[in-house]
Amino acid sequence: QLQASGGGLVQSGDSLRLSCAASGSDLAAYAVGWFRQAPGKEREGIGCVSRDNKRQYFADSVNGRFTISKENAKNTMYLQMNSLNTEDTAVYYCAADPNPLRCTSGGIKRREFRYWGQGTQVTVSS
């Protein structure tokens, strides 16, 4: 199971870190990803890290501002978001999948990830 947390209301330009704690499985054995869904829009994949930590992908909309990390000792992954703007307002979801081929430079798709967190709301005000 994945449990996402850390969302909230911030101002444009602020930073925020989302957490996603895993239980029941070792997160080190999974590729991890973050998705977001804004009102009226489809869920989009914004970033991922491969199972072996050798590949990363970030969507153009967040590249250079967002980073993903895993803390194996806590079995938790993080999404660090910097320089937030109003277009980052969305519900954010963490996801994981055991397939070693997950997370390539071509992007990530919702159907590629087996396990999902419940989502956490991020609202960025101007």
C-alpha positions in Angstrom: 0.0 0.0 0.0 1.0 3.6 -0.7 0.1 6.5 1.5 0.7 10.0 0.1 0.9 13.1 2.2 2.2 16.6 2.3 -0.2 18.5 0.1 -1.5 21.9 1.0 -2.1 25.5 0.0 1.0 27.4 -0.9 1.8 30.6 -2.8 3.3 31.0 -6.2 7.1 30.6 -6.0 7.0 28.4 -2.9 8.3 24.9 -2.4 6.6 21.8 -1.1 7.6 18.3 -0.6 5.2 15.4 -1.0 5.8 12.0 0.7 4.6 8.6 -0.2 5.1 5.9 2.4 5.0 2.2 1.3 3.9 -0.6 3.6 3.9 -4.3 3.0 6.6 -4.2 0.3 10.2 -3.0 -0.1 10.0 0.2 -2.2 13.6 -0.4 -3.3 12.2 -3.2 -5.5 9.9 -0.9 -7.4 10.0 1.8 -10.0 8.2 4.9 -8.6 6.3 7.6 -10.2 4.3 10.7 -9.6 1.2 11.7 -11.5 -1.2 14.7 -11.1 -4.7 15.5 -12.2 -6.0 19.0 -12.4 -9.7 19.7 -12.5 -11.2 18.8 -15.8 -8.0 17.3 -17.1 -6.6 13.8 -17.5 -4.1 12.4 -15.1 -0.6 13.1 -16.4 2.7 11.5 -15.4 5.1 14.1 -14.3 8.1 12.1 -13.2 9.5 8.7 -12.3 12.6 6.9 -11.1 13.4 3.4 -12.3 13.7 0.4 -10.0 17.5 0.5 -10.2 17.6 4.2 -9.7 19.6 4.6 -13.0 16.8 6.3 -15.0 14.7 9.3 -14.3 12.1 11.1 -16.3 10.4 14.4 -15.8 7.7 16.0 -17.9 8.7 19.3 -19.6 6.2 21.1 -17.4 8.1 20.3 -14.2 11.7 19.5 -15.5 14.2 21.5 -13.5 11.7 22.3 -10.8 10.7 18.9 -9.4 12.8 16.1 -8.2 12.1 12.5 -7.0 14.0 10.6 -4.4 13.6 7.4 -2.4 14.7 6.9 1.2 15.0 3.2 1.5 15.5 3.2 5.3 12.0 4.8 5.7 10.5 2.9 2.7 9.3 6.3 1.4 9.6 8.3 -1.8 9.4 12.0 -2.1 8.4 14.6 -4.7 10.3 17.9 -4.1 8.5 20.7 -5.9 10.2 24.1 -6.2 9.1 27.3 -7.9 5.5 26.3 -7.8 3.0 28.2 -9.9 -0.8 28.1 -10.3 -0.6 25.6 -13.1 0.8 23.1 -10.6 -2.5 23.0 -8.8 -3.8 19.4 -8.9 -4.3 16.3 -7.0 -1.0 14.4 -6.8 -0.7 10.7 -6.9 2.3 8.4 -6.2 2.6 5.1 -7.9 4.9 2.1 -8.0 5.5 -0.9 -10.2 7.9 -3.8 -9.9 8.7 -4.0 -13.6 12.4 -3.1 -14.1 11.6 -1.6 -17.5 9.3 1.1 -16.1 10.4 4.7 -16.4 12.1 5.6 -19.7 12.8 8.8 -21.4 9.6 8.4 -23.4 7.5 9.2 -20.4 5.2 7.3 -18.1 1.7 6.2 -18.5 -1.0 5.5 -15.9 -1.6 2.0 -17.0 2.1 1.1 -16.5 1.9 1.4 -12.7 0.2 -1.3 -10.6 0.1 0.3 -7.2 -1.3 3.7 -6.3 -1.5 6.1 -3.4 -4.8 7.9 -2.6 -3.8 11.3 -3.8 -3.0 14.6 -2.0 -4.2 18.0 -3.0 -1.8 20.8 -3.9 -3.2 24.2 -4.4 -1.0 27.1 -5.5 -2.4 30.6 -5.2 -1.1 33.7 -7.0 
